[in-house]
């Protein structure tokens, strides 16, 4: 198998403040388990009803609006020793996935040590099979509950019993020998302490072997398991347990995805943080896909770049992830007069997954807020536009504020921020705000690497980026407009030719010039004069370049011109499905 499919979720400033508050309470002598529940946000509206499957205490937890064609068995955390109320996580799980959740109140250690709790999980699951077929059941657990879920899977696989449609395990203890590297590496970052983990292990295992299976799921055979979604905080002591289970499951041929929430601590799903909301959204997407029989197959296709505006373009990865960069489409502000109108309407870009803005100038940020508001994209930008977005009601969890060196990942795409020699400022709330201008390196899991220059000027940094990142395509702004006779051109064609050589790319897509401008021809002539093996793919507004297309095809069929009107009918604003 290949590398484990891992999605990284950056932390927001507000989330870090919540984590710092919880950590301060713990350092002052508070109990980490009690403190996370103390900070838990209110659940959605829900109701419960008691049930005892195979004599095991449990209750149905149903959020408002759930459907009953599928169900989830949820096993709570709390160190194997304490119970958990329905409002802590089960109700939120039900609301997110949209199905009833059976919250199991299994026997507790140390009064009932291993294998009592595991037996209760297996008994409840087997009883559920009489109510719903296995392909309509989701098995989920958090912390100690995630350990029990993984142990139960190993037992079901050993007996060739029916498997659930999908499994979610959040922050499991997978190795009771406590040998994970992050037990020490993250010891000063997490809310739990090694002594707490040892106490939980000793209470739960009793006389059982810590290195035995299935009690330590890491040491159990993992072949034949259903699709796994493994989630963990980046600052958890148990992070290594999650990663090692993922590696072993992947090696055994299991479909496994890891969701890593950077700088989050153990128990973050029950904290009032946007990371918890993002976790529930991903659980909902994952469970929804597999309850529908699995994600729709997506054949890899060539990467494409469509010019959508003055300086803006849309990158579509080989697996269909859409990244819109610098989406100015229309209107003007300040000095940005005389810019060309785009045939692409904002609604056509609302299906994007990422909206990345290199700097706060209006001719680059353009309709970024409008596009993010109209869909589900994450806004990747500097601090100035981030502040503006928050003031316009964009949720913090849908913003990824960037400075040079920071990387944002989504699905198969990574967006890394690099220095740009320019300026970045704007007015928001009557105040002038400024931040660091950026360039981006957009890379895909299939190996494509695109340098997105923004308003970068010529810099020896480009030689370093060639050495470090090996970009293949560069989108460079080579023209300009301005008031009166002055034209501000940060990277004129002759210097753009040098930039292309320093970056080491094979293709340059010029932007930041009006239709009919001679700048692209100047660039091509300067590159040819230098003898550099670089092609220039000059695009009209609405045209697209496709990787791997030959020169002759480029002249006849490379581009697919968008001939849309600027109307904003509901159909054009509809969110396109994420395949």
C-alpha positions as MATLAB code, in Angstrom:
seq = 'XXXXXXXXXXXXXXXXXXXXXXXXXXXXXXXXXXXXXXXXXXXXXXXXXXXXXXXXXXXXXXXXXXXXXXXXXXXXXXXXXXXXXXXXXXXXXXXXXXXXXXXXXXXXXXXXXXXXXXXXXXXXXXXXXXXXXXXXXXXXXXXXXXXXXXXXXXXXXXXXXXXXXXXXXXXXXXXXXXXXXXXXXXXXXXXXXXXXXXXXXXXXXXXXXXXXXXXXXXXXXXXXXXXXXXXXXXXXXXXXXXXXXXXXXXXXXXXXXXXXXXXXXXXXXXXXXXXXXXXXXXXXXXXXXXXXXXXXXXXXXXXXXXXXXXXXXXXXXXXXXXXXXXXXXXXXXXXXXXXXXXXXXXXXXXXXXXXXXXXXXXXXXXXXXXXXXXXXXXXXXXXXXXXXXXXXXXXXXXXXXXXXXXXXXXXXXXXXXXXXXXXXXXXXXXXXXXXXXXXXXXXXXXXXXXXXXXXXXXXXXXXXXXXXXXXXXXXXXXXXXXXXXXXXXXXXXXXXXXXXXXXXXXXXXXXXXXXXXXXXXXXXXXXXXXXXXXXXXXXXXXXXXXXXXXXXXXXXXXXXXXXXXXXXXXXXXXXXXXX';
ca = [
       0.000    0.000    0.000;
       0.997    3.649   -0.346;
       1.232    6.436    2.170;
      -1.751    6.718    4.483;
      -4.319    9.241    3.274;
      -3.974   12.063    5.817;
      -5.877   15.331    6.018;
      -4.435   18.146    8.124;
      -6.648   20.737    9.787;
      -4.883   23.931   10.947;
      -5.824   25.427   14.310;
      -7.593   28.764   14.560;
      -6.620   31.489   17.003;
      -9.914   31.139   18.862;
      -9.400   27.384   19.243;
      -5.940   27.921   20.653;
      -7.347   30.303   23.254;
      -9.830   27.642   24.414;
      -7.089   25.007   24.580;
      -4.857   27.371   26.557;
      -7.674   27.960   29.053;
      -8.244   24.235   29.557;
      -4.513   23.599   29.884;
      -4.247   26.333   32.521;
      -7.075   24.733   34.531;
      -5.392   21.323   34.295;
      -2.015   22.743   35.323;
      -3.758   24.297   38.330;
      -4.701   20.829   39.511;
      -7.979   20.154   37.715;
      -9.033   16.760   36.355;
      -8.632   16.723   32.570;
     -11.667   14.534   31.963;
     -13.965   16.662   34.092;
     -12.605   19.883   32.628;
     -13.254   18.907   29.021;
     -16.852   18.061   29.884;
     -17.125   21.311   31.838;
     -16.224   23.272   28.698;
     -18.464   21.219   26.373;
     -20.787   23.363   24.229;
     -24.543   22.804   24.402;
     -25.762   19.930   22.204;
     -28.449   20.242   19.534;
     -32.043   19.435   20.464;
     -32.306   15.710   21.099;
     -34.304   13.072   22.940;
     -33.384    9.725   24.487;
     -35.031    6.403   25.220;
     -33.590    3.535   27.261;
     -32.846    0.119   25.803;
     -30.927   -2.903   27.030;
     -29.542   -4.840   24.056;
     -28.558   -8.292   25.300;
     -28.942   -6.981   28.847;
     -26.389   -4.169   28.384;
     -27.381   -0.690   29.553;
     -27.805    1.722   26.636;
     -29.988    4.530   25.367;
     -31.051    5.751   21.977;
     -30.000    9.342   21.358;
     -31.750   11.071   18.473;
     -31.164   14.668   17.436;
     -33.996   16.543   15.773;
     -34.419   15.739   12.084;
     -32.640   12.377   12.043;
     -33.648    9.585    9.686;
     -34.001    5.969   10.806;
     -32.741    3.985    7.829;
     -29.307    3.685    9.459;
     -28.017    3.749   13.035;
     -24.729    4.241   14.874;
     -23.359    2.444   17.917;
     -21.331    4.994   19.888;
     -18.930    3.957   22.661;
     -17.965    6.811   24.979;
     -14.576    7.617   26.479;
     -13.866    8.562   30.097;
     -10.913    6.204   30.785;
     -12.968    2.976   30.995;
     -13.976    4.024   34.525;
     -16.665    6.681   34.170;
     -19.926    7.098   32.291;
     -20.736    9.930   29.887;
     -23.973   11.892   29.436;
     -25.738   11.850   26.076;
     -25.277   15.580   25.602;
     -21.471   15.419   25.710;
     -20.916   13.921   22.260;
     -23.559   11.326   21.334;
     -26.233   13.956   20.607;
     -23.832   16.014   18.517;
     -22.799   12.869   16.624;
     -26.467   12.110   15.920;
     -27.093   15.636   14.697;
     -24.032   15.654   12.458;
     -24.588   12.279   10.796;
     -28.371   12.589   10.807;
     -29.142    9.150   12.279;
     -30.040    7.811   15.748;
     -27.113    6.849   17.969;
     -27.120    4.008   20.482;
     -25.042    5.291   23.399;
     -23.639    2.286   25.227;
     -23.269    2.431   29.014;
     -20.905   -0.518   29.287;
     -19.636   -2.002   32.510;
     -16.915    0.097   34.097;
     -13.458   -0.661   35.462;
     -12.003   -1.443   37.917;
     -15.115   -3.187   39.255;
     -15.527   -4.968   35.909;
     -12.124   -5.160   34.222;
     -11.265   -6.499   30.761;
     -12.958   -8.118   28.910;
     -16.282   -6.935   30.420;
     -16.594   -3.652   28.457;
     -15.480   -5.309   25.214;
     -18.069   -8.041   25.688;
     -20.738   -5.367   26.119;
     -19.751   -3.658   22.877;
     -19.878   -6.935   20.956;
     -23.221   -7.887   22.511;
     -24.777   -4.531   21.617;
     -23.474   -4.648   18.041;
     -24.695   -8.193   17.487;
     -28.130   -7.229   18.805;
     -28.253   -4.238   16.445;
     -27.781   -6.645   13.536;
     -31.311   -7.878   14.229;
     -32.632   -4.320   13.700;
     -30.512   -3.144   10.771;
     -28.252   -4.909    8.268;
     -24.535   -4.446    8.852;
     -24.245   -2.082    5.874;
     -26.651    0.303    7.662;
     -24.654    0.443   10.910;
     -21.798    2.768   11.837;
     -19.511    1.910   14.759;
     -17.863    4.882   16.483;
     -15.891    5.597   19.640;
     -13.957    8.353   21.354;
     -10.833    7.882   23.503;
     -11.299    4.724   25.592;
     -14.419    4.078   23.521;
     -12.320    4.176   20.351;
     -10.055    1.526   21.908;
     -13.077   -0.698   22.557;
     -14.343   -0.160   19.014;
     -11.028   -1.213   17.450;
     -10.814   -4.214   19.783;
     -14.359   -5.226   18.840;
     -13.499   -4.998   15.143;
     -10.553   -7.331   15.627;
     -12.848   -9.860   17.336;
     -15.490   -9.571   14.606;
     -12.850  -10.062   11.909;
     -11.430  -13.096   13.677;
     -14.906  -14.672   13.688;
     -15.735  -13.615   10.116;
     -18.820  -11.819   11.420;
     -20.656   -9.090    9.475;
     -18.829   -5.802    9.532;
     -20.392   -2.340    9.906;
     -20.498    0.007    6.929;
     -17.878    2.305    8.435;
     -15.930    2.862   11.637;
     -14.885    6.105   13.326;
     -12.197    5.994   16.032;
     -11.186    9.281   17.661;
      -8.025    9.360   19.825;
      -7.804    5.672   20.783;
      -5.362    4.093   23.223;
      -4.095    1.468   20.814;
      -0.971    0.272   22.639;
      -1.227   -0.446   26.368;
       2.518   -0.979   26.578;
       2.584    2.829   26.212;
       5.497    2.845   23.786;
       4.320    5.566   21.415;
       6.849    8.294   20.615;
       4.375   11.131   21.227;
       3.795   10.022   24.828;
       6.987   11.913   25.595;
       7.117   14.319   22.651;
       3.695   15.800   23.465;
       3.811   15.367   27.245;
       4.029   19.116   27.879;
       1.327   19.994   25.342;
      -1.548   17.662   26.201;
      -4.169   17.884   28.938;
      -3.636   14.290   30.035;
      -0.581   13.000   31.871;
       1.231    9.696   31.579;
       0.126    8.825   35.121;
      -3.520    9.170   34.048;
      -2.974    6.834   31.102;
      -1.251    4.296   33.309;
      -4.103    4.455   35.841;
      -6.696    3.965   33.082;
      -4.744    1.023   31.672;
      -4.298   -0.688   35.030;
      -7.953   -0.255   35.973;
      -9.194   -1.572   32.640;
      -6.800   -4.460   32.014;
      -6.626   -5.900   35.506;
      -4.536   -9.043   35.028;
      -4.627   -8.944   31.198;
      -1.400   -8.593   29.206;
      -0.837   -4.974   27.988;
       0.874   -6.361   24.882;
      -1.947   -8.786   24.120;
      -4.650   -8.533   21.482;
      -7.370   -7.495   21.035;
      -7.074   -5.421   24.222;
      -4.207   -3.518   22.564;
      -5.657   -3.123   19.046;
      -2.274   -2.201   17.583;
      -1.128   -5.798   18.041;
      -4.293   -7.413   16.594;
      -4.629   -8.606   12.969;
      -6.279   -5.771   11.045;
      -6.963   -7.391    7.686;
     -10.589   -7.445    6.602;
     -11.706   -4.387    8.557;
     -14.298   -1.985    7.123;
     -13.357    1.572    6.076;
     -11.720    3.423    8.978;
     -11.743    7.100    9.828;
      -9.049    7.691   12.463;
      -8.920   11.127   14.073;
      -6.595   12.720   16.589;
      -5.249   16.054   17.792;
      -1.736   17.035   16.748;
      -0.705   17.766   20.353;
      -2.124   14.574   21.866;
       0.151   12.155   23.662;
      -1.796    9.397   21.880;
      -1.185   10.779   18.381;
       1.378    8.072   17.659;
      -1.150    5.360   18.589;
      -3.509    6.669   15.907;
      -0.770    6.948   13.287;
       0.567    3.454   13.940;
      -2.884    1.882   13.711;
      -3.409    3.724   10.425;
      -0.120    2.436    9.026;
      -0.859   -1.155   10.036;
      -4.410   -1.011    8.713;
      -3.230    0.485    5.431;
      -0.592   -2.239    5.108;
      -3.351   -4.810    5.667;
      -5.357   -3.420    2.758;
      -7.930   -1.495    4.776;
      -9.389    1.742    3.393;
      -8.154    4.152    6.056;
      -8.186    7.940    6.364;
      -6.466    9.964    9.081;
      -7.804   13.375   10.114;
      -5.163   15.286   12.067;
      -6.271   18.418   13.911;
      -3.136   20.435   14.485;
      -2.395   21.705   18.021;
      -5.528   20.103   19.438;
      -5.348   18.183   22.720;
      -7.006   15.020   23.981;
     -10.737   15.502   24.399;
     -10.977   18.363   21.873;
     -14.197   16.907   20.326;
     -16.104   17.947   23.471;
     -14.561   21.434   23.650;
     -16.180   24.586   22.173;
     -13.697   24.736   19.292;
     -14.149   24.946   15.549;
     -11.923   21.859   15.264;
     -14.715   19.856   16.919;
     -17.189   21.223   14.371;
     -14.812   20.319   11.541;
     -14.392   16.840   13.013;
     -18.153   16.300   13.068;
     -18.440   17.515    9.471;
     -15.798   15.053    8.354;
     -17.470   12.244   10.305;
     -20.742   13.155    8.612;
     -19.150   13.123    5.142;
     -17.324    9.865    5.817;
     -20.322    8.034    7.262;
     -22.610    9.413    4.568;
     -20.337    8.136    1.807;
     -20.090    4.617    3.190;
     -23.753    4.369    4.142;
     -24.391    5.129    0.470;
     -22.125    2.252   -0.480;
     -18.829    4.082   -0.694;
     -17.506    7.211   -2.364;
     -18.248    7.606   -6.036;
     -15.247    6.427   -8.074;
     -13.162    9.248   -9.488;
     -10.725    8.441  -12.244;
      -7.648   10.639  -12.184;
      -7.646   13.286  -14.899;
      -5.070   15.796  -16.065;
      -4.624   18.860  -13.909;
      -6.134   21.997  -15.440;
      -5.786   25.742  -14.845;
      -8.571   28.064  -16.000;
      -8.101   31.815  -16.103;
     -11.164   33.319  -14.447;
     -10.231   36.973  -14.088;
      -7.662   39.744  -14.264;
      -5.211   37.958  -11.966;
      -7.404   35.013  -11.011;
      -7.479   31.377  -12.006;
      -8.942   28.061  -10.929;
      -6.740   25.003  -10.478;
      -8.542   21.662  -10.683;
      -6.455   18.775   -9.362;
      -6.251   15.291  -10.820;
      -8.887   14.138   -8.302;
     -11.196   17.083   -8.826;
     -10.263   19.361   -5.917;
     -10.846   22.982   -6.984;
      -8.549   25.816   -5.860;
      -9.497   29.359   -6.863;
      -6.617   31.839   -6.621;
      -7.059   35.650   -6.478;
     -10.698   35.761   -7.663;
     -11.108   39.346   -8.843;
     -13.969   39.222  -11.362;
     -15.558   42.663  -11.489;
     -15.947   46.150   -9.998;
     -13.195   48.416   -8.701;
     -11.874   49.949   -5.527;
      -9.251   52.630   -4.912;
      -6.569   52.653   -7.599;
      -7.857   49.516   -9.297;
      -9.542   51.171  -12.272;
      -9.906   49.902  -15.807;
      -9.618   46.208  -14.970;
     -11.281   43.811  -17.432;
     -14.656   42.286  -16.546;
     -14.666   38.489  -16.341;
     -17.238   36.319  -18.143;
     -17.147   34.071  -15.068;
     -19.728   34.890  -12.382;
     -18.990   34.379   -8.659;
     -21.666   31.695   -8.470;
     -19.727   29.528  -10.899;
     -16.850   29.398   -8.429;
     -18.893   28.642   -5.292;
     -18.231   24.935   -5.776;
     -14.545   25.505   -5.065;
     -12.903   23.698   -2.159;
     -10.249   26.354   -1.482;
     -10.184   30.086   -2.199;
      -6.583   31.313   -1.884;
      -5.747   35.033   -1.948;
      -2.114   36.123   -2.238;
      -2.644   39.626   -0.813;
      -5.336   42.053    0.214;
      -5.313   44.305   -2.880;
      -8.794   44.489   -4.386;
      -7.586   43.400   -7.821;
      -6.646   40.075   -6.188;
      -9.114   39.532   -3.329;
     -12.037   40.655   -5.512;
     -15.088   38.466   -4.865;
     -13.341   36.050   -2.465;
     -15.788   36.671    0.413;
     -18.795   36.332   -1.898;
     -17.533   32.995   -3.242;
     -16.796   31.593    0.208;
     -20.205   32.723    1.484;
     -21.943   31.030   -1.436;
     -20.355   27.602   -0.936;
     -18.257   25.567    1.463;
     -14.721   26.593    0.522;
     -11.980   27.361    3.017;
     -10.493   30.857    2.656;
      -6.682   30.714    2.619;
      -5.294   34.225    3.039;
      -3.223   36.655    5.063;
      -4.173   38.289    8.336;
      -5.794   41.397    6.811;
      -8.322   39.556    4.648;
      -8.828   37.049    7.462;
      -9.936   39.855    9.778;
     -12.198   41.210    7.031;
     -13.728   37.761    6.509;
     -14.497   37.334   10.208;
     -16.191   40.745   10.259;
     -18.338   39.606    7.348;
     -19.520   36.536    9.243;
     -17.272   33.861    7.735;
     -16.881   31.172   10.412;
     -13.346   30.906   11.855;
     -13.308   27.206   10.983;
     -13.606   28.113    7.294;
     -10.580   30.412    7.334;
      -6.926   29.432    7.206;
      -4.830   32.527    8.012;
      -1.371   32.216    6.504;
       2.115   33.636    6.818;
       5.189   32.600    4.897;
       6.096   28.958    5.499;
       2.648   27.810    6.639;
       0.972   25.001    4.700;
      -2.743   24.254    4.370;
      -3.882   20.793    3.267;
      -7.219   19.614    1.934;
      -7.855   16.222    0.360;
      -5.121   15.735   -2.267;
      -3.979   19.367   -2.364;
      -1.459   21.318   -0.277;
      -1.129   25.118   -0.403;
       2.166   26.430    0.989;
       2.707   30.141    1.607;
       5.934   31.717    0.340;
       7.369   35.235    0.556;
       6.389   37.799   -2.069;
       8.114   41.160   -2.617;
       5.101   43.484   -2.726;
       2.644   45.117   -0.312;
      -0.719   44.036    1.092;
      -3.289   46.344    2.661;
      -7.004   47.093    2.676;
      -9.683   48.866    4.663;
     -12.066   46.918    6.864;
     -14.405   48.318    9.473;
     -13.105   51.809    8.671;
      -9.538   50.799    9.539;
      -6.517   50.349    7.303;
      -5.042   46.890    7.901;
      -1.966   45.358    6.335;
      -0.172   42.045    6.346;
       2.488   40.054    4.537;
       1.999   39.591    0.774;
       2.371   35.985   -0.299;
       2.972   33.658   -3.177;
       1.695   30.076   -3.009;
       3.011   26.699   -4.030;
       0.042   24.466   -4.832;
       0.968   20.779   -4.954;
      -1.178   17.707   -5.500;
      -0.884   14.105   -4.376;
      -0.435   13.145   -8.037;
       2.803   15.146   -8.160;
       1.804   18.431   -9.814;
       3.445   21.597   -8.438;
       2.243   25.076   -9.419;
       3.906   28.321   -8.352;
       1.213   30.964   -7.870;
       3.105   34.237   -7.910;
       0.451   36.811   -7.090;
       2.156   40.206   -7.388;
       5.613   38.826   -6.746;
       8.590   40.733   -8.128;
      11.891   39.254   -9.244;
      13.821   37.800   -6.322;
      16.713   35.410   -5.824;
      14.343   33.525   -3.523;
      13.031   31.914   -6.715;
      16.249   29.963   -7.087;
      15.743   28.599   -3.579;
      12.166   27.629   -4.361;
      13.385   25.763   -7.435;
      15.791   23.773   -5.275;
      13.307   23.098   -2.473;
       9.975   22.676   -4.254;
      10.729   21.998   -7.959;
       7.663   23.776   -9.404;
       6.600   22.681  -12.884;
       4.177   25.459  -13.807;
       4.265   29.135  -12.815;
       1.350   31.537  -12.987;
       2.991   34.962  -13.168;
       1.552   38.467  -13.272;
       3.366   40.231  -16.114;
       1.324   43.384  -16.803;
      -0.515   46.136  -15.024;
      -2.903   49.038  -15.132;
      -3.026   52.251  -13.161;
      -4.338   55.767  -12.944;
      -3.317   58.189  -15.661;
      -0.228   57.241  -17.629;
       1.398   55.259  -14.819;
       1.273   51.459  -15.124;
       2.423   49.489  -12.083;
       4.097   46.323  -13.368;
       5.812   44.310  -10.636;
       7.196   41.614  -12.939;
       7.586   42.899  -16.520;
       7.995   40.285  -19.286;
      11.812   40.445  -19.400;
      12.024   39.797  -15.653;
       9.260   37.174  -15.803;
      11.435   35.275  -18.286;
      14.255   35.320  -15.737;
      11.822   34.236  -12.994;
      10.701   31.258  -15.101;
      14.315   30.172  -15.563;
      15.150   30.587  -11.888;
      12.034   28.649  -10.858;
      12.870   25.873  -13.337;
       9.313   25.510  -14.645;
       8.352   24.049  -18.021;
       5.253   26.240  -18.502;
       4.334   29.821  -17.647;
       0.728   31.027  -17.610;
       0.744   34.851  -17.729;
      -1.985   36.823  -15.930;
      -2.407   40.379  -14.575;
      -2.710   41.884  -18.072;
      -5.746   43.111  -20.003;
      -7.104   41.327  -23.100;
      -5.180   42.214  -26.234;
      -2.095   43.353  -24.329;
       1.276   42.543  -25.983;
       2.831   41.405  -22.690;
       2.397   37.621  -23.347;
       4.115   37.958  -26.747;
       6.912   39.946  -25.139;
       7.331   37.221  -22.522;
       7.494   34.493  -25.168;
      10.096   36.445  -27.127;
      12.243   37.066  -24.047;
      12.108   33.373  -23.079;
      13.031   32.325  -26.615;
      15.920   34.796  -26.678;
      17.267   33.290  -23.481;
      17.030   29.788  -24.958;
      15.049   28.518  -21.979;
      12.915   25.355  -22.494;
       9.775   27.079  -21.196;
       6.404   27.255  -22.935;
       4.030   30.197  -22.559;
       0.348   29.317  -22.316;
      -1.427   32.642  -22.793;
      -5.106   32.373  -21.824;
      -8.030   34.627  -22.550;
     -10.517   35.141  -19.733;
     -12.484   31.921  -19.297;
      -9.978   29.707  -21.128;
      -8.266   26.678  -19.555;
      -4.860   25.044  -19.909;
      -4.606   21.295  -19.386;
      -1.397   19.586  -18.308;
       0.125   17.257  -20.871;
      -1.653   18.712  -23.903;
       0.563   19.029  -26.988;
       1.262   22.310  -28.732;
      -0.982   21.449  -31.692;
      -3.829   20.448  -29.407;
      -3.279   23.656  -27.488;
      -3.961   25.672  -30.643;
      -7.112   23.760  -31.570;
      -8.708   22.282  -28.495;
      -6.731   23.236  -25.416;
      -9.124   25.870  -24.208;
     -12.757   25.617  -23.246;
     -14.097   29.129  -23.283;
     -16.739   30.118  -20.729;
     -19.475   32.083  -22.488;
     -21.731   32.638  -19.512;
     -23.690   35.737  -18.636;
     -23.280   37.399  -15.292;
     -26.726   36.430  -14.011;
     -26.956   34.792  -10.578;
     -29.798   32.343  -10.856;
     -30.213   29.776   -8.056;
     -28.955   27.058  -10.376;
     -25.686   28.866  -10.956;
     -25.267   29.466   -7.246;
     -25.954   25.832   -6.322;
     -23.132   24.092   -4.468;
     -21.594   21.413   -6.663;
     -21.242   18.034   -4.982;
     -17.886   16.991   -3.608;
     -17.042   13.721   -5.305;
];
